[in-house]
Amino acid sequence: MDQQTQNDTVQHPAHYTQSGVECIEAIEAALGEEQFKGYLRGNIMKYLWRYPYKNGSEDLKKAHWYLHNLIAAEGGVRHAD
């Protein structure tokens, strides 16, 4: 992972990439396929709901990131960048 990717607050927030394991990957492994898709959907909804009131376009980017991963999961692909 390069320095720019390490500091990315949307794709790879530093607080979610401790000890070489990304939190999203641990969640996916713990939940299984269908529950993980529900988790992704919930986060998409959360970020779309709050973007006008909290972080604006950053929340839209986060919703997009979760949507991208949901699309990948629907295609049978694990966590996508």
HELIX and SHEET records of a PDB file:
HELIX    1   1 GLN A    3  GLN A    6  1                                   4    
HELIX    2   2 ALA A   14  TYR A   16  5                                   3    
HELIX    3   3 GLN A   18  GLY A   20  5                                   3    
HELIX    4   4 CYS A   23  LEU A   31  1                                   9    
HELIX    5   5 GLU A   33  ARG A   50  1                                  18    
HELIX    6   6 SER A   57  GLU A   74  1                                  18    
END                                                                             
